[in-house]
């Protein structure tokens, strides 16, 4: 991946920006994770307490129903027949914890003014049935609470896992990769500038050599010219002397 | 005089009942049952007792509801056998005994049908003691026609008379010019528990009358005493259970309801009627019944229905106290000679035994610690006699 990037100034700037935002994201996610964990712990403790409590409560409720049956005989059919509508209803709202929607179940009790429930067992065991009913109502409320906590618990758990994965991915994969790419670009650019510099040097060197050569030649020619001049001057009359013609080979 | 001729007609039936006395579980057997660790163990223990045959076909992990059904079936079978062996007055008498269960069944059937529960399920749930052939005819005809259900179907059932009487009384209370629609509405809105309690009250009064008019003096003596106590207990229960009832919030309403549901026989009626009808607290009820021998003692330990916190699994409820007292009376009546009281007591004591077994089954299936107070709750028939 890092190899595929074209090393250029623009890309370098781009990656620098990317790293900065990745670091910011990492920081934010970490904060979110912490917030979620705090909530998670609260939910966990509440859930645990309620669940421990539930065991005893359920045991007692079941004993009470056994007791009511002992007193009043089989009455569950009568209860079923007497119930016309639910007296306990649930309302679901949601709570926002660090961007996570947690379902929150609220219990609404509908007043059962015209139910024929309270007359069950009038001739025998009525009180036991009423107590049993109250107990089961408590148990139901407890169960609803537990269900609410459990849902929160599960969804929080999932979100925390996802967030943790993101935090780790940013910290251990994305940021190092970007840094590597940036370093690579940096290095490559460095190299390129060095090469450029070297090339320039080379060119200058060549140029200097050429100039030197030219200079030498000019100097030589001058020397020759001077020499010739001097010879000419010396054998002024030697003009007649046969000069080997360069173009002519014998 | 009647002791001499009792055996002529009813000697055989009585002998069978006396033989069945041996089928009651003993204290030692209860002790063994308490030591069972699981439901299969309890079942295999019961298979060694008199309940052997009725449980054999079942799965060892038998649910308590099925267990109860089986035990009841056995009692019903025994009772049917005795009924088949009886003649004359005794047959009528035994039939009267079963009417109580029939009322329960019919009211349950009607309520179930109102709620559109399948008739097969309803038939499978009925109490075998209160079974009679016409019960299958109870079904709602087209268009929610309850009044014709009452008019055409219920009148043919053995307990039709009570329904007629109840109808007449309810309609009288309604207003002068009533229509068929009124009757229909009346029954749609009538609370089943109210119907049930009223019918049972009528049955009790009717049964009392029957005993008074048709039985021989020895039987009369024993039964009228028992029925008086039953009526009193019913009265006390109705008053007790209606204390703090949310439905019956006005004083006038509570008094009319009580007046309709309390039997007009027994030791408390009519002397204390005015007092107990107006009792709005447990103390007032105690005050109302203090004239009659041991009722005050009965109510002394009962938990106050207005105080919710006092009630938990360990509390000895009014029902427990009453069962205990009833059990003692019935055990005494069972041993009385030459009276029909023995049949009545047998039924009641067997019912108590079934309750005990079911209770123990519940306790075992909850895996409660052996020192839990619930284990002591059961009331063993005839255990009072030894003391």
Interface residues (C-beta under 8 A of the other chain):
Chain A: X59 X60 X62 X63 X64 X66 X67 X69 X70 X71 X72 X74 X77 X78 X80 X81 X82 X113 X115 X116 X118 X119 X120 X121 X122 X123 X124 X125 X126 X127 X128 X130 X131 X134
Chain B: X65 X68 X108 X111 X112 X114 X115 X125 X127 X191 X192 X193 X194 X196 X197 X200 X234 X237 X238 X240 X241 X242 X245 X246 X247 X261 X303 X305 X308 X311 X312 X313 X317 X318 X319 X320 X323 X355 X358 X359 X362 X363 X366 X368 X374 X377
